[in-house]
Amino acid sequence: MKLYPLFAELSGRHVLVVGGGAVGERKAAGLLDAGARVTVGAPELTPTLRQWAEAGRIRWLAGRFDDHWLDEPWLVIAATGDSTLHARIVALAEARRLFVNVVDDAERSSFQVPAVVDRAPVTIAISSGGHAPMLARMLRERLELLVDPVIGSLASMLADMRGQIRARLPDLAARRRFYQRLLEGPAQGLLRRGQRGLAEAVTERLLASADGAAVGSVVLLGAGPGDPGLLTLRGLRALNEADVILHDRLVSTEVLALARRDAERIEVAKQAGNHHTTQGQIHALMLQHAAAGKRVVRLKGGDPFVFGRGGEELEFLREHGIAYEVVPGITAALACAAYAGVPLTHRDHAQSVRLVTAHCQGSIDTLDWPALAQERQTLAVYMGTSELAVIRQRLIGHGRAASTPFALVENGSRAEQRVITGTLANLVERAATYRVSSPALLIIGEVAALAHTLAWFGTPPLGADPVATSEAVAA
């Protein structure tokens, strides 16, 4: 059986639900949302249905089904669980040319109630013909993740501008090109930020120059630490809308695989001590592609605003009049600590956490070492693998105990993750023994000892004796 898709206008129209149980309540709720005049026929009602009846939201026909119940409705839903009664309702409805849905009985139903993704006024309906409703629900769950909630706001704005758009572009093909350019432009981002006035102004400018050049934009997107499951929903949408992706070397292939297949991918290889692409060249690439009307995603590992030069890039884009937005990512300190089983704060051991970078000798010299050496805090050190000896020397020299635990998390959240533990006293030696390499996050503080007892992901921590680290925490 192949169904014909149909969206019914039920506002103010009478719909009958036969059955006052939980299923009937659920069906009545959906019909009320659509503006229907709902009548529920049943001997008894759920407490909610009874409240609706008392408040006048629905009409209640108390008692067992009677033929005259079918005299007024446009649609009928049978939800009693009584197959004999359902067969009677179907036969009577057919005689009156009424469409009827029998809950969980596709063969008897003349219409199906689909699984729905609601982005009002946009509605996406999924039907399995009534034969595999769980499959339809699973597809709905996936679409809920992929369809941006702002689509509803965009549709509402376009409804208000429909007359203006049709007057300016009477040709259907021209309107199609306009809508394509609109979807590729910054209007959705402005609506997402609650700036409808600006979104309308952008749309009007685009409409006024309907035959002009496309408008480009840039999204600064945090890719997270590597596990594609940690990418945000907004980040996933941005990757699927991108024409060009400028990505760092350390962005995982699994995250890149989520992007639009035909998007142009350009690696702007940047890592500590090995800058193949300068920041100036990255700025130039963003400008070049955005000026050509492309949707550019600047994809960074972790979060763009945590040691990622995101602020510099926004300043450049603003200076050159390029529309932009920022989609945060899960930064390495949060992800690596979580995947290593290390709580960054713990009421018994650490009441604060500091994020610092040891990218080069110059940045190390600007750090407040007396403050960093204080106890009862956690240090999360980014890009510090080449400066471990200096970090140890400065911390111990400013009063941090040599017995303070550490955890080095290499390739955090990825399948190849390794966690190396020990104390400040043997930090350099442990890293050398296990040949720790970038990307790796260094966590220093009493909480690092918990990596052995709370580890849950990947291989067990390497290096320190679990008993010794537990004693360090207790101390």
N, C-alpha and C positions, 0 to 999 in steps of 0.2 A: 504493500500500500504506500503510495507516494502522496504526501500531504501538500496542499496548496497553502503557502504562508499567508497569513492574514492578520492585520492589526485592527481590532474592533474599537470603534468609538462608542463607549458605554455610558458616557456622562449623562446623568439624568434618566437613563433607561433601566427598565425593570429587569432584574436577574434573580432567578430562584435557586436557592441552595436547599436541597432536601437532605437533612441530616444536621443535628445540632451538637455533634461531638467535636473532638479536637481537629479532625480533618475539615469538617464543615466550617469551623472557626477560622482555620488558615485560609480556606478559599474565600470566605466572606471578607477577610482582611484585605486580600489582594483586590477584590472587586471594589471595596470602598475606596482604596487608593486610586482606582481608575475613575472614581466619581459615579459609579453605578448606584441605582436605588435597589438595595439588597433586601430580599425577603428570605427568611430562613423558616422552613417548615419542619417541625420535629416535636415529639411529645415532651422532650426535655432539652435544655440548653446548657452549655458550659457556663461557668460563672461569668466569663468575659462576654459571651454572646448575650447573656441575660442583662448585663450592665448596658451593653449597646442598645438592646431593645428598650430598656427603661429610659435611656437617654434619647431615644428616638433616632438613633443612627441606623437601625435596621427595623424591619417589621417582622413580627413573630407570628407564624401560623401554628398555633398549638394543636397537637394531635397527630394522628397518623395520616399518611399521604391520601389526598383526595384529588380526583380528576380535575376539578375546577381550579386547582392550584396552577394549572398550565394555561389558564385563559389569558393572563397578562404578560408573562415574561418574554424577553427577546432570546435569552439563553437560559439553559438549565444545567445545574451541576448536581449529580446524584452521589451522595457521600454517606450512605447509611451502613454499608457493609452487608446488606441483605440482597443477594444476587437475584432472588425472585422478584423483589420489589423493583430492583434496577431494570430488570427485563420489562416489567410493566411500564415504568416511566419512559423507557426508550421507545416502546411501541406507541404510546400515546403522544410523545413528542414528535415522532416521525410523522404521525397522522396530521399534526398541526404545523409541519414544516419548521419545527424548532430544532436548533442545534443543541445537542446534549453531550456533556462530558461525564462519563462514569469513571470515578476514581479507581485507578489501578485495573482498568478493563479496557484496553485499547480496541478490542474487537467490537465492543458495543458502542464506543464513543464516536460521535460524528465530528468532534473537534477535540484537540489536545491543548492542555495548558502547559506551555513550554517552561524550561528553566530560563531565567531572565537576568541579564546584566543591565542594571538600571543606571543610566547616565542622563536622566530626564533633562530635556525632552528626547534624547536619544535612547532608544531601547534596543537591545540585542536579545533575540529569542533563539533558544536552542531546543530542538525537538529530536527525539529518537523514534518518532512515530508511536510513542507510548510503550515500546517494547524493551527499552533499556534506560529507564529514567536515571539510574545511578551514573551511567555514562554521560548523559546530558548534564547532570549536576557537576561532574568532574570537569567537563569542558567549560562550564560556566565559571568554576573556580579559577581555571587558568586564564580565561578572558578577563576576569576581575583584576588580575595582576597586570595584564597587558594594556588594557584600555584606560587611558588617563582620565581621572575624574573631571578634568577641566573641559573635556569634550562637551559636556552638557552646557557649560557656560558659553562655550564657543557657538554651539547651536542656537542658544537663546539670543546671543548678540546678532548672529546672522539672520535670525527670524525677524528681528527688529529692523534690520537693514535690507531685507529682501527686496522691497519695492525699489529702493535706491540702486541696488545691484542690477536688478532686471532692466531698469530704465537705462542705466549706463552701458550694460552689456546685453542687448536683446538676443545676440547670437549665442546659441547653446554651447558651441565649441569654445567661444571666447570666455563664457562663464566658467566652463570646466578648467580652462587654463588659469583663470583668476583664482579659483578655489584651490588648485594645486599649489600655486605660489603662496597663497595665504597660509596653507597648512605647513609650508616649508619655512615661513617667516617667524617673526618674534611675537605674533599676537597671542599664541597659546601661553607663552612664558609670562606675558604681561597679565593675562587673566589668572594664571596660577598664583601670581603675587597679589591678586585683588585689585589690579589697576585697569579696570574696564574702560575708563575714559581714554587712557593711553592706547589700549588695544583698539578701540574704535577709531582713534586718530590714525593709527598705523594702517588700519584696514581701509580707511577713506583715502589715505595717500596712495595706497596700492591700487585702489579702484580708479583714482584719478589718472594714474599712469599705468593702466592695465596692460599696455603694450611695451612698458619700459623694462628695465633690468630688474632681476630678482633681488630681494633684500637678504643679505647674509647675516649670520649671527654666530656667537661662540658660546659653548657651554663648557665651563670648567668642572670636570667630573672627577670625583674621587673613586678610584677603582677598588679601594680596600686593600687588604694585605695579600690577596691571591686567590683565596677560596671564592669561586664565582657565586656561591650561595650567600655571601655577605654583601654582594652588590645591592644597592637600594632599588626599589621599584622604579623610582624616578630616574635612576641611573640607567636601568635597563631600557626604559623608554627612550632616553637620550641616545643610547647606542643604536637603537632601531630607527631613529630619525636622522642619523648622521650621514652627511655626504663625504666628509673627510674626518679622519681620526688621527690626531697627533698624539702618539703615546710614548711614554717612557719605556726604557728597556726592561724594567722590572715588572711591568704590567703582565700578568700571567696570560698564557695562550688561551686558557679556559675562559677568562673574562673577554678577551678579544673575540672568541668564537661566538659570543652572544650578540655581536654587532650585526648590523645589516650586511648581508652577503656582498652587495656591490659597492659598499663604502670603500673609499680609498684610504689605505692604512699607511701612515708615515711614521717610522720609528725615529724619535728624536732622542737618541741614546745619551742618557746622562746618568752617571754614577760617580761616587766619590773618587776623586783623583783621575777621572777619565771622561772628560766632557767632549764627546764627538760633535755635539751640536751646542753652540753657545746659546745663552738666553736671548741674545739679540736676534739670532737666526730663528729661534722659536717664535719670537714676536713677529718677525717678518713673514713667516709661514701663516700664522693666524690671520694677519692683515691681508695677505695675498688671496687666500681662499675665501675669507668672509667678504672681501670687496668684490669677488667674482660671483657673489650671490649664494655661496655654499653654506650649509649648516655644518659648522665645525665643532667637533668635540675635542677639547684638550684633556686627554685622559692621563691622570696621574695616579701612581701608587699611593695607597693610604688616603689621606685627606688633602685637598689642595691648599688649605690654609694652615697646615701643620708642617713646617719646614719644607713647603712645596713651592714657594715663590708665587703662590696664587695671587697675593696682593699686588706684586709687581706686574703681573700679567693683566689684572683688571685695570690698573692705572694706565697701562699702555692702550688697552681697548677703549677705555673712556676717552683718552686723549685723542684717539682717531675716530671717535663717533661710531664705534661698532657695538651693536646690541649684545648684551651678555647676560648670563645667569650662572649661578653656582649650585652644584649638586654635591653636598658633602659625602665623604666616604668614611668608612671605619678606619681610624688611624692605627698605625702599627702598635702603639703602646697598649691600646685596648684589646686589639685582636690577638697579638702575640701573647700577652699575659693571660687572656682567657683560654687560649688553646694550649697553653703550658700549665694551666691549673694554678696560676699565681694571681691571687686577688691583689689589685694595686693598693687598695686600702683595706684595713682590718682593724677593728676597734681595739684589739689587744696589741697590735704591733705598729700600725702606721695610720696616722690621722690626716696625712696629706700626700700628694704625689706631684712630682715635678717632671715636666717634659723638657729635656735639654738635647742639644746637638753638639757632637764633637767632630764636626765635619772636617776641620782642619786646625792647625796650630793657632791660627789667629782667633778662631772662635773659642778655643779652649782658654785662651788668655783673658777673654772677656767674661768668663763665668764667675759667679760669686761662690767661690769654693768654701769659705767658712759657713755659708748658709746651706750649701749642698751637703756638707759633712755632718750636719746635725742628725741626731738619732730620731727614731719614730716617724720616719718619712720614707717614701719610695722614690727612687730615681729611675726614670726610663730614659735611657741614653740612645739617641738615634745616631746612625752612621758613625759609630765609635770603635769599630773593630781594629782600625789602624792606629788607634791612640790608647789602647788598653793600659800600657805601661804608665803613660802620663796620668790617666784617670786614676789609677791605683795610687800613684805617688802623691797626687794632689789631695785625694780624699783622706788617706792615712795621715799625710802631713798636716792636715787641718783638723785632725781629731777623730775621724771615723775609725772604728775598731777594725783591725786586720781580720777579725773573725766574722765580719759582716757577710752574710750570704749574698751570692749573686746567681742569676740565671741568664745564660745567653741563649736566645731563641733564634735559631737559624731557619730561614724559610717558613716563618710562622704561618700557620693555617693551611699550608700546602701538604701534599702527600709526603714530600721528602723532609718534613719538619724534623729538626733535632733540637733537643734542649740539653745544654751542658751546664752543670751546676758546680758550685764550690764556694770559696770565701775570697774576699779581697786579697788575702795573702797569696793565694795560688791562681788568681784570675789569669794572668798572662800565660803561665805555664799550662793551665788547662786548655785555654784557647789554642795554644800551639800544638798540644798533644792531639787534639781532635780536629785540627786544621779548620777552624771556624772561618767562614768567608761570608762576604756580603751576599744577600741582605740578612742582617742579624740585628736584633734589638737586645741591648744590655739592660737587665733589671737588677738594681742594687737595693738591698734592704732586707729586713728580717722576713718579710713575706716571701722572698725568693726561695726560702727553704721549704715552703709548702709545695713546691713543684713535685717533690717525690711522693707526698701523700695524696695530693689532689689531682695528679696527672690523669688525663682521660683520653687524650688524642695522640695518635702516632706511637712511636717507640718510647719506652720508659726513659726518663732523664739519665744522662751519662755523667760520670765524674764523681760526685760526692756520695759519701755513705749516707743512706737514709737515716740511720740512727744518729749520726753526727749532726745532720742538718736539723733533725727534730729537736736535739738538745740545744742547738743554736737558737731556735725559735723560742724554746722554753726559757732560755737565759734572757 
